Amino acid sequence: MYQFVKFYLENATDLVKQVKYVPLPEEIYHKALERVEARKTGTIFGGREQVGMKIEELFAKELKE
């Protein structure tokens, strides 16, 4: 699973464009890959919705176990 996720995050911008989806900002893929490589798990939601937040704001939060 790690290899698949790593491959996807390293190539996401191109893969997403190929299927005509809207890519996330490049920085988000890098931050997600950093979390995967650091084996960080958890949630930023804590069981509650985060309405109206930009994805950059969500990724700036620390993960909760």
C-alpha positions, 0 to 999 in steps of 0.5 A: 500500500505504501508504494502505491500511495507514494507513487500516486502522490509523486505523480498525482498532478499529471495523473489527475490531469490525464483523467480531466479531474481538477488537481489539488495545489502541488504543495498539498501533494508534497505535504501528504507525501511527507505525512505518509513517509513519516508514517503519521496517522490520525485525523484533523477533523476530530469527529466534527465537520470543517466547513469553509476551510481551504485545503491549505488550512486543513493541512496546516493542522496537526493530526490527532490520534 
